[in-house]
Amino acid sequence: MKQTSPLYAALLVLGLPLTASAASDPVIEQLEAAETAYEDGALRGAIGHLEAAIAEVQEKISAGLLELLPEPLSGWQADEAVAESGGMASMITGTHLSRRYYREDGSDVTLSLMADSPMMPMLTMALSMPMMMQGNPDLKPYALAGHRGMAEHASGTRDYEITLMVGSRLVVQAQGTGLDDKGALEDYLKQLDFDAIEEALGN
């Protein structure tokens, strides 16, 4: 029985086609280098090339995912959307996408989309045990578009935060400063396509 080459196996794992036209692709080049290093017995070198290939794939994925974050609303400006983890790090911390929106009056809102976030177990526990939130007067149960979560506002401040659990793996968070209420956070959250986010990040 013919053995599957390490290159072919890696391509299958990454979901990439093995075609002649892919030869100039940097991901394919890294995988070929990894195969050569593996066959030469340079196992650490093979790992390094595989990590580089994963980082390239993650960058391509992130470029598409960043489009899930909305454009600024009327009267607002925005920084570029960013992916805050990638490559091997994403296997540990998950995917974290964010974008900051701001106004001339100093108000700002940051939207974050987090897959496999360390926050998920804590959020799940808090939602399943309401008494945990009752002990913190700044926290209130919250729901939007059928998704449960919590809203936080420290009395005497203009800081607000809304955290939502989407599916079993995703956390969507809106944080704002210099705000009169949580309305701006809700306006931005309502711009999100939760179905598209879950399809892209929840699988």
SVG drawing of the C-alpha trace seen along z (x, -y; Angstrom):
<svg xmlns="http://www.w3.org/2000/svg" viewBox="-34 -66 53 68">
<polyline fill="none" stroke="black" stroke-width="0.4" points="0.0,0.0 1.5,-3.3 2.2,-5.7 0.9,-9.3 3.7,-11.8 4.1,-14.3 3.5,-17.1 0.2,-15.6 -1.0,-14.9 -0.2,-18.5 -2.1,-19.8 -5.1,-17.7 -5.0,-19.0 -4.8,-22.6 -7.6,-22.0 -5.4,-23.1 -5.5,-21.4 -2.3,-19.8 -2.0,-21.3 0.8,-22.3 -0.4,-25.9 0.0,-26.1 3.8,-25.6 4.4,-29.4 2.2,-29.7 4.2,-30.6 2.2,-28.0 3.1,-25.3 6.7,-26.4 6.9,-26.1 5.2,-22.6 7.7,-21.4 10.6,-22.7 9.1,-20.9 8.9,-17.7 12.5,-18.0 13.7,-18.7 11.7,-15.8 13.1,-13.4 16.6,-14.7 16.0,-14.0 15.9,-17.7 12.8,-17.3 13.1,-20.7 13.5,-22.4 10.5,-20.6 8.4,-21.8 9.6,-25.4 8.5,-25.2 5.1,-23.7 4.6,-26.5 5.4,-29.1 2.9,-27.4 0.2,-27.5 1.0,-31.2 0.5,-32.0 -2.8,-30.1 -4.0,-31.9 -3.1,-35.2 -5.3,-34.4 -8.1,-33.3 -7.9,-36.4 -8.0,-38.7 -11.4,-37.3 -12.6,-37.2 -11.8,-40.9 -14.6,-41.7 -17.0,-40.5 -16.4,-43.7 -18.7,-46.6 -17.7,-49.9 -18.0,-53.0 -21.5,-54.4 -22.4,-58.0 -20.3,-60.4 -17.7,-57.8 -14.3,-56.9 -12.5,-53.6 -9.0,-52.1 -8.2,-49.2 -9.6,-45.9 -6.9,-43.6 -6.4,-39.9 -4.6,-39.7 -3.4,-36.1 -2.3,-33.8 -0.1,-30.9 0.6,-28.5 -0.5,-31.0 -4.1,-30.8 -4.1,-27.1 -3.7,-28.1 -5.5,-31.4 -8.0,-31.1 -8.9,-33.6 -9.3,-37.2 -10.5,-39.9 -11.1,-43.5 -11.8,-47.0 -11.8,-50.3 -14.3,-53.1 -14.1,-56.6 -15.7,-60.1 -14.3,-63.6 -15.8,-64.0 -13.4,-61.3 -15.9,-58.5 -14.7,-55.1 -16.1,-51.6 -14.1,-48.4 -15.7,-45.4 -14.1,-42.0 -14.9,-38.6 -13.2,-35.7 -13.3,-32.1 -12.1,-29.5 -11.5,-32.4 -10.5,-31.6 -13.4,-33.8 -15.9,-31.2 -15.9,-28.9 -16.3,-31.9 -19.1,-33.3 -20.9,-30.0 -20.6,-29.5 -21.9,-33.1 -24.9,-32.6 -25.8,-29.2 -25.4,-30.5 -27.1,-34.0 -26.1,-34.3 -22.6,-35.0 -23.8,-38.2 -26.0,-39.1 -22.9,-39.5 -21.6,-42.3 -23.9,-45.3 -22.1,-46.4 -23.1,-43.3 -26.6,-42.6 -27.9,-39.7 -28.2,-40.9 -29.5,-39.4 -29.4,-40.6 -30.5,-38.9 -31.2,-35.7 -27.8,-35.5 -27.3,-35.6 -24.6,-37.5 -24.0,-40.3 -23.7,-44.0 -21.3,-45.9 -21.3,-49.5 -19.4,-50.8 -21.5,-53.5 -20.1,-57.0 -18.1,-56.1 -18.8,-56.5 -17.4,-53.1 -19.7,-50.3 -19.2,-46.7 -21.5,-44.1 -20.4,-40.5 -22.4,-37.9 -22.0,-34.2 -22.6,-33.0 -22.9,-29.3 -20.6,-27.1 -17.3,-28.6 -17.7,-32.3 -17.6,-35.4 -18.6,-38.8 -17.7,-41.8 -18.3,-45.5 -16.4,-47.9 -16.9,-51.6 -15.5,-54.6 -16.7,-58.2 -20.3,-57.1 -23.6,-58.4 -25.1,-55.0 -24.7,-51.6 -26.6,-52.7 -23.5,-53.0 -22.4,-49.5 -25.8,-48.2 -25.8,-50.1 -22.5,-48.5 -23.5,-45.0 -26.7,-45.3 -24.4,-45.8 -22.9,-42.3 -24.1,-39.4 -24.2,-36.8 -25.0,-33.9 -22.0,-34.8 -19.8,-35.1 -20.9,-31.7 -20.4,-30.1 -16.9,-31.6 -15.6,-31.2 -17.8,-28.6 -16.9,-25.5"/>
</svg>
